[in-house]
């Protein structure tokens, strides 16, 4: 390849993996990397307004495309800012490579106190699967290759490389880079055949089998196999928040998704099933950590868990069968084994019809909470209006906020995989806007909506500038209830009405529509429910990044009591425990 700087080698190693964009903010420690990106065709640098949001954009890119996202920062404070954005990627198993610059090798590891030095290895360790510092120029290709191997093997997740600025500037010669299949596994790992056959026997013998798709089904792109197995068995099927879209909301057997966020029927299914098959799902808080009030006492049902990471099997709940393997191959083998053993279960059609009816009744019970056309706008009404507007548009939606995610999951239907996104593992407010920017960058032809709270939006509103500069025409729909709604609700749940006296939880009356206009975006404030759909139409037709600042009233969601019971597990609440079925 001739003589190259370390930064140029780094760029070629990234391009060798098919990387098209690097998200970040420049600085003196990383200018060599910027120059290398400038000179290389087919890969570019995408500047954000905060390093944390660069990490969120890389994470959003990974979620939307299924390919690793890459972000970078300069030394010291830039690296510290970038790390915050990896927390959600780590919690949700999203493959991201974070590259940080550091001070010169003779000033680092151990550090001497030079300006902007930072022990990035220690700093990043809690939010990464793997990280390393590059101390020798010649090891750049090897360590980039290992970073990709670690990020993409098994349960995916973020990784980190720390590179001193003198290594990025140093020059040398390298051999041609090997292709990815030469240094990391490209194929899929199969499950144990005996365990699969045992699982098939349990499935065929079950009277009320329930299949639950988690993020592992999305990561493996195993949604067709999951649906085929559910259809063959005529089994009940649902998803966790990370599995959104595996079962379409238009499926005639749909009875809710997202764990307890999906409503009473999902909880009914989780409690009544005699067999639960959890695929790429690790019994998170959205399933109540496998405990009441969301799931029953464990002795009442059999559990099969399928996961690419064997350390997840039986980690939260005792299981009857654990199968370590890639979701796509394991489900294909399980489908074959079920067919060999008769092809159908005992018949749970009546049970599933009952779940569908329970879901219909649950959705009907929400109508009185939605308000009138000319009155104050409820969060539920806003979510329903947005959901109806997007119903036939193949939109990508991110849900970002505290109180809003309840209503978002209720009315913003997921009709196919990789269309509805949520911070399911870490609950990191503010990631919605950079996620949405990444979605629009990856799929410019699709409508993209960030359905968010005013608190969440305020954390990253500076990224309107990023969207305006790159013409990323995302529509942000803000549930503006004027404060930290979820924080208030949590305090009320724990301490009662007295909890809010003297505690600063409310915002000023900021006009987010005018703020958007200041960034060169479209902005409009909406105060009547009847004006919502025309405002959405104007926002999309503007052809610009757009903000709809919707004045809403905070209202309780029926499932909030379940959330409080799960989040404050073992803690006495001021509010009553949720009754069965709620």
N, C-alpha and C positions, 0 to 999 in steps of 0.2 A: 504493500500500500504506500510505500514511501515514508518519509519522515512526517509524523503527526504530533500535535500537542495532545496532552492527556484529555483535554476537553473534546478534541476532534475524535479521538478514539471512543470516548464516551458516547458521542452522538452517533457514530457508526454502529456501535453495539446496540443502541436503542433502535435505530432504524432497521437493523438486522432482525429485530423482533416485531417489526411492523408498526412501531410507534409513529403516530402522525402529529401529535400535539404534545407540548410540554407546557404545563400551567405553572405560573409563579410570578415572582417579582425579582427584578435584577438587583444588583448591588456589587460593591467592589470585589467581594470574594468570588463572584461567579461570572464576572464579565467575560472571561475566556470561554465559558460555556455558551454565553449569548453569541459571541463571535462565531463559534463553531456551528451553532444552529443557523445563524444568518447565512453561512456559506454553503450549507447542505440543503439540496433540494429534497422535497418530499416529507420534510419534518419542520415544524415551526414552533415559535415561542408565543404563548398566549398570556398576556399580562393581565392580572387581576388587581384589585385595589387593596387587598389584604392577603397575606400569605395563607392564613387559615382557609380562606375561600378558594385559594388555588388547590389546596388539598381536597376540599369539598368538590371542586369541579372535576378533579381527577377521579374521585370516588363516583361522582355522577356519571362520568364517561364510562367507567367500568360497569356500573349497574345497567346502563342503557344499551351498551354494545356487547357485553360479555367479555371484553378485552381489557387488559391491564391499563390503568390510567397512570400518568407520570406527572409529578409536580416537583418543584425545586425552590430553593431559597438561598439567599446569601448567608453570611456568617452570623453568629450570635443571635441577636433579637429576631432576625428574619427566620432563622431555624427554629427558635422558640415559638414564634407565631405559627409556623407551618405545622408543628406537632399537634396543636389543638384540633386541627381538621382531620387528623388520622384517627381520633378516638372513635368516631362513628363507623369509619371503615373497618376498624379492628373489631368493634362490637358486632357488626353485621357480616363479617367475613368477605369484605370487598377487596379485590386485588388492586393495590396501589403501590407504586414505587416512588418514594420520597428521596430526593437527592439534595443534600445540604453541603454547602461549602464550609470550610473551617480555616482557621489561621494556619500559618505555615507549619510544616511537619516538625521543624526544630523548636516550635513554640507550643506544641500540642502533645497530648498523651505521653507524659503528664504535662499539664498546662502550667504556664508561668505567669498568667495574669495579663496577657496582652489584650489590647482593645478588642472587644466583641468575641473573645474566645468562649467556648461552651463545650462541656463534655456531652456532645450530642449522643454518643452511644448510650450513656446512662439515661439521658433525657428522653430518648425515643423508645427505650426498651419496653416500657409498659404498654405502648400502643402499637407495637409491631410484632409480627411473627418471628422476624429475624432481622438483625442489622449488623453492619460491619463498617469499619473505617478503612479507607484505602491508603496504606502507608507507602506503597511502591507503585510507580507508574505502570510497570509491566503487568500488574495484577488487575488493571481496570477491566479488560474483557472477561476474565475469569469471574470476578466478583459481580459484574452485571449479569452474567449468565446464571450465577448462583442465585442472585436476587430474584430473577424471573422464575427459576426452578422452585424456590421457597414460596413465592407468592402464589403460584398456580398449582402446586402439588398438594393433594389432600384437600382439606378445607382451606379455601383461598383466604388471603388477608394481606394487609399492608406490610411492606418491607422498607428498609432504609439503608442508604449508602451515604457516608460522610467522607468528603474528599477535600483535603487541604488545598488551598489555592495554588501553592507551588507545584503540586502534582498535576493540577489542571493545565498549568503553563509549560510544564516540562515536555521536551520533545524526544521522540524515539521512533523506531520502526516496529511494526507488528505484522504477523502473518495474516492471511485471509481468515475471516471469522467463520467458524462452523455454523451450519444451520441449526435452528432450535432443536430439532429432533436428535441432534448429536449430543446434546448436553442436558435435556430434560425430558421426562416422559410425555408423550403426545397422546398415547392411547388411554383407554379406560380400564380400571381395575374391576374384576368380576367378584361377585360374592361367593361364599362357600356353598357348594352345591347341596350338601346335606341340610344346611340351614334353610336354604330356599325351598327344598322339598317339604321340610317340616312346616314352614310358613304356609305353603300352598295347602297342606292338609288342614291347618287351622282355618284358613280363609274359606275353604269349601264347606267346612263344618259349622261355620259361624252363622247365627241367626240374625244378628244385627251388626255386621261389620262396618267400620268407619275408617276411611282412608283420609289422612291428613298430609297435605303437601306443604313443605317448608321451603326455605330459600335454597336448599340443596337441589330441589327439582328444577328451579330456575337456573341455577349455576350449571347443572348438567344438561339443560335443555331437554328434560325428560317428560315434558308435559303430555306429549302424545301417548307415551307408554302408561303414564299415570291414569289418563282418561280411559284408555283401552281396558285397563284392569278394572277400574270402577264400573265401566259399562258392562263388561263380561259378567261380573258378579252381581250387577244391579245393586251395588253397595252405595251407602251414603258416602259423600266425599266433600271435603272442605279444605281450606288452606289457612295457614298462619298469615300475618301481614307480609312476611317476606315471600310467601308463595302466591301473592296476588295475581289473579288472571289465569292460573292453571285450570280452575273451574270457572267458566264464564258466568257472569250474573244473569245471562240469558239462557243458561242451561235449564231445561224444564225440571231438573232435580235440584236446582240451587236452593239452599236454605240459609245463606249467609256465609261470610268468610272473615278471616282476620282474628280467629279465636273468639274470646268473649266480646270483642268489638263488633262482631257480626250479629249479636243479639241473642235472644232467648233460645231460638231453635238450635244454634250452634252449641250452646251450653247443654241443651237437652240431649243432643246427639252425643256429646262427650260423656255425659253421665249415664246414658242408657245403653250405649254400645257394649256388646259382649266381647268385641275384639277391636282394638285400635291399632292401625298400621301407620306409624309415623315415618314419613319418608323425607330425609333431609331436614329434619325438624328435631330440635333438642329440648322440647317441653319448656319453652321460655315463659315469661310472666304472662304472655297473651294466652297461654293455656293454663295459667294459674300455677306454674311450676309443677304441674301434674297433681295438684292437690285441690280439695274443696276450697271455695264453693264452685270452682269451675269444673273440676273432675271429681269422680267419686272416690271412696276408699278403694285402694288398689286391688284388694282381694276380689272385687266384683267384676273384673274384666281382664282379659288377656291383652298383652301389649307386644307388638312386633316393632322393632326400631331398625331402620335402614339408614346408614350414614357413611359417608366417605371417610370420616375420621373415627377410627375405632375407639378413641378415648371418650367419645360422646355417648357410646352405647351404655345404657343403664346408669348414666351419670346422675340424673335427677330423679328418675323413678325406676323401681325394679321392673325388669322386662322378662318376657318368656322366651323370646328369640331375638338375638341381635345379629344383624348382617352387616359386616363392614364391606363397603364397595360403592362404586359409582352408581348413582340413582338410575341412570338410563339403562345400564347393562343389567343391574339387579332386577329392575322392574320388567325388562324384556324377558329375563330368565324366569321370573316369577309368573309372568303371564303364560309362558309356555308350560310351566309345571302345573298351573291351575287347569289348563286345558287338558293336560295328560290325566288329571285326576277327576275328570267329569265336566269341567268347563264352566260350571255355575255353582253358586252357593245354595243355601237352603231357601232363599227367596226372602228378601227384606223389603219388597216393593211397598207393602202396606205401611211399614215403619217409615220409609223414606217419604211417602205421600203425607204422612202425619207431620213430619218435619217441615215439609214445604208449606203445609197449611199453617203450622205454628209461625213460620217466618212471615207469611202473608198477614196473619193477625197482628204480629208484632209491628210490622211496617204501618198497618192501618192505625194502630194505637198511637203512633207518633203524630198523626195529622193535627190533633188539637194543639200541639206544641209549636206549630209552624207559623201561626199568626195570620193576619189579614193583608190584602194587597196594599192598602193605603196606610197601614199602621207601621209601628217600628219593626225593623227587620230582625228576625231571629236567626241564629246561626244555622239552625236546621233548614229554614226556608232558603237561605242563601246557598247552602250546599245542594239542596234539591234543584234549585234553579240552574246552577252551574252544571250539575249532572245531566239534567234534561237538555241543556243547550249543547253539551258535548256528546250526546248519546250516539250519534252516527258519524262522528268526525275522526275516529282513530287517534284520539288525542293522547298525549303523555301528561300525566298529572302527578305532581309531588304535593304531599300533604305535610305542612310544617307549622306546628303550633301545639299548644296545650289542649285547651277545650275544643279546638277545631278538629282534631283528628277523630274524635268520636263521631261528629257529624259528617266528616269527610268520608269515613269508611261506610257510613250508613247510606249515603246518596251518590257518591262518586264511584260508580260501578267500574270494576275491572273486567273487561270483556276478553282480554287476551294477555299473555305474559308480557312483562316489561312495558307496561302502560301506566300502572299506578305504583307510586313509590312512597316510602315512609321510613323514618329513622327508628326502626323497630328495636334495635339492640341497645342503643345508647341514648335515645331521646334528645339528640343534640339540636336544640332550637337554632334556627338561622340557616340551616344547610339547604333549605328549599330553594332559595334564590340561586346560589351557585349550581345546585343540582340542575335546576331548570335551564340555566344558561348552557350547561354541558349537553343536556338533551337536545336543545335546539341546534347546537353546533353539530351534533352527531346526526340528527335527522331534521334538516331545515324544512322539509316538506310537511312535517306533522305539526298540528297545533300543540302548543305546550302551555300548561297552566300551573302556576304556583298558588295553591290554595292555602292561605297562611293566616296566622294571627298577627295583630299589630306588634306584639312583643317580639315575635320571631322575625318579622320583616325588618324591624328596627335594628336588629343585630347585624344585618348584612346589606342594608339598603344602598351602601356605596357601590355595590355591584351593578346598579342601574347604569353607572358610567361604563362599565365593561360591556354590558349588553348594547348600549347606545353606540359605542365605538365600533362594535363588530356586527351591528344590525341583527341582534338576536331577538326576534320579535316574540318574546315571552309575554303572556298576560298574567299579571299578578293580581289575585283577588284577595283583598285584605279584609278579614273579619275584625273590624275596628270597634272593640268594646271598651277602649280607653284604659286598659290596664293589664296586669298579669292575672288573667282569669283563672288559669289552672292553679297558680300559687294561692290565690284567694280560696279556691274551692278546697285545696288541701288543708289550709289552715282552719277552715270552717269544719271540715270533717274531723279534725283532730281535737280542736278546742272550742267549737261552737261559735255562736254569734259574736262573742266578745273578742274573738281572735283578730279582727280587722281594725279595732280601735287603736289609732295612733301608729299604725304600720303603713309605711309609704309603698303602696302598690299601684297607684293610679298614674296615668301619663298626662302630659299636657294635651291640648286640643290641636295637635299637629295636623296639617292638611297634607296628607301623603300624595294627593293628586298634584298639588302645586310643587311639591318636592320633585316629583317625577318630571314635571314640565321643565324644572330647572336643569335636569340632566338631559334635556332634549327628547324625552319620552312622552307618550300620550298619558294624560292623567284625567280622571273624572271621579267626582265624589257622588255616591248614590245613597239616598236616605229613605226611599220608598220601595217596597218589595216589587210593585208593579213595574218599576223602571229597570229591573235587573237585566232581563234578557236583551232589551234594546241597547243597554250600556255594554253588555258583553259583545254584541254585534259591532258596535262602534269601535271597541277596543281592538278586536281582531282585524277589522277592516282598516284600521289606522296604518297597518304595515310597520309599526314601530314597537319597541318594548312598551308595554302599557301597564298602568296601575289603576285598578278600580278600588277606590277607598270607600268601603261599604260600612256605614255606621250600623252596628249591630247591638243587640241586647244580649248579655250573657244569660244563658238559660241552661238548666241542668239537663244532661242527657240521661236517659233511663239506665244506661250501663255504667254511669259514674260510680255508683255504689259498689259495683263489682270491682272496678279499678281500685277504689279506696281499700277494699278488703284484701286485694292482692298486694298492693304496694305497701300498705301498713300491716302486713301479716304479723300477727302476734302482738300488735299494739292496740290498746283500747281506743275506740273511736267515739266521738261525740254523736255522730250520726249512726242510725241503726244499721245492723248488718243487713245485706240484701237478702230478701226472702228467696226461697227456692224458685228457680226459673227466671230470676231477674239479676 
